[in-house]
């Protein structure tokens, strides 16, 4: 890029409008994909997964307190559970920040 086109490129980049794909509803033919992703989300965040995560965190906590597990590995397991169950909130926060820009 030359010095003359750099300001124009920066102006175009910062004055971009939101993509039209974000303003519309789901694209045609995407309902099987959306249904599959909803099933995966329900499976990952359902009752069985929540019960397994509670049991896993309890076991990890007991192992850490008894000195049988490194604290670092235990904290990684607990943070991973928070990320899995907080993924919806994390994505919503990122989307709201992107929409505010």
C-alpha positions as CSV (number, residue, x, y, z in Angstrom):
1,X,0.0,0.0,0.0
2,X,1.2,3.4,-0.8
3,X,1.1,6.4,1.6
4,X,-1.8,7.9,-0.3
5,X,-4.1,4.8,-0.2
6,X,-3.4,4.0,3.5
7,X,-5.7,6.7,4.9
8,X,-8.5,5.7,2.5
9,X,-8.1,2.0,3.5
10,X,-8.3,2.9,7.2
11,X,-11.3,5.1,6.6
12,X,-13.1,2.3,4.7
13,X,-12.2,-0.3,7.4
14,X,-13.5,1.8,10.3
15,X,-16.6,3.0,8.6
16,X,-17.8,-0.5,7.6
17,X,-21.5,-1.2,8.3
18,X,-22.7,-4.4,10.0
19,X,-22.8,-7.4,7.8
20,X,-26.2,-8.1,6.2
21,X,-26.0,-11.7,7.3
22,X,-26.2,-10.6,11.0
23,X,-29.4,-8.6,10.4
24,X,-31.3,-11.4,8.7
25,X,-32.9,-14.5,10.1
26,X,-31.3,-17.9,9.6
27,X,-30.3,-18.7,6.0
28,X,-32.5,-21.0,3.9
29,X,-31.7,-24.6,4.4
30,X,-29.9,-24.2,7.7
31,X,-32.6,-25.8,9.9
32,X,-30.9,-29.2,10.0
33,X,-27.7,-27.6,11.1
34,X,-29.4,-25.5,13.7
35,X,-31.3,-28.5,15.0
36,X,-28.1,-30.5,15.3
37,X,-26.3,-27.7,17.1
38,X,-29.2,-27.3,19.5
39,X,-29.1,-31.0,20.2
40,X,-25.3,-30.8,20.9
41,X,-25.9,-27.8,23.2
42,X,-28.7,-29.6,25.0
43,X,-26.5,-32.6,25.5
44,X,-23.5,-30.6,26.7
45,X,-25.6,-28.5,29.1
46,X,-28.3,-31.0,30.1
47,X,-29.0,-32.7,33.3
48,X,-26.6,-35.6,32.8
49,X,-23.7,-33.3,31.9
50,X,-24.4,-31.0,34.8
51,X,-24.5,-34.0,37.2
52,X,-21.3,-35.4,35.8
53,X,-19.6,-32.0,36.1
54,X,-20.7,-31.6,39.8
55,X,-19.3,-35.1,40.5
56,X,-16.1,-34.4,38.7
57,X,-15.5,-31.1,40.5
58,X,-16.2,-32.8,43.8
59,X,-13.8,-35.6,43.1
60,X,-11.1,-33.1,41.9
61,X,-11.6,-31.0,45.0
62,X,-11.3,-34.0,47.3
63,X,-8.1,-35.1,45.4
64,X,-6.6,-31.6,45.7
65,X,-7.4,-31.3,49.4
66,X,-5.9,-34.7,50.1
67,X,-2.7,-33.9,48.1
68,X,-3.2,-36.6,45.5
69,X,-3.6,-34.1,42.6
70,X,-1.6,-31.1,41.6
71,X,-3.4,-27.8,42.2
72,X,-2.7,-26.6,38.7
73,X,-4.4,-29.6,37.1
74,X,-7.3,-29.3,39.4
75,X,-7.8,-25.6,38.7
76,X,-7.7,-26.4,35.0
77,X,-10.5,-28.9,35.4
78,X,-12.6,-26.4,37.4
79,X,-12.0,-23.6,34.9
80,X,-12.9,-25.9,32.0
81,X,-16.2,-26.7,33.6
82,X,-16.9,-23.0,34.1
83,X,-16.1,-22.3,30.4
84,X,-18.3,-25.1,29.2
85,X,-21.3,-24.1,31.2
86,X,-20.7,-20.3,30.7
87,X,-20.1,-20.6,27.0
88,X,-23.5,-19.1,26.2
89,X,-22.9,-16.1,28.4
90,X,-19.4,-15.7,27.0
91,X,-20.6,-15.7,23.4
92,X,-23.4,-13.3,24.2
93,X,-20.9,-10.9,25.8
94,X,-18.6,-11.0,22.8
95,X,-21.5,-10.5,20.4
96,X,-22.7,-7.5,22.4
97,X,-19.2,-6.0,22.4
98,X,-18.9,-6.5,18.7
99,X,-22.3,-5.0,18.1
100,X,-21.4,-1.9,20.2
101,X,-18.3,-1.1,18.0
